């Protein structure tokens, strides 16, 4: 990557809404100092691995982080659905409140009449 390093790539990816949830694992044989490891995490990495690497461990880490990524996406989708449901319920509640207020206003404007109603809505004078 001429002119750009992995830290800048990670920062760029984490800055875009479409790519900010992509898990980034740094793998290096060169930058093994603590300051680079810290910079890797600070720039958006979820792990920082230095060589030599055990391939089995690396594969397990990738699978684990990918599974976490999928779960994060699923949770985000669920959150959007729930938020939409809450908004729909709020609108329905407001409509119901408006109808009740309208009915109260209508009843208050009627001349006083004595009546009763049963549980089925039948009105008796």
Secondary structure, 3 states (H helix, E strand, C coil): CCCCCHHHHHHHHHHCCCCCCCCCEEEECCCCCHHHHHHHHHCCCCEEEECCCCHHHHHHHHHHHHHHHHHHHHHHHHHHHHHHHHHHHHHHHHHHHHHHHHHHHHHHHCCCCCCEECCCCCEEC
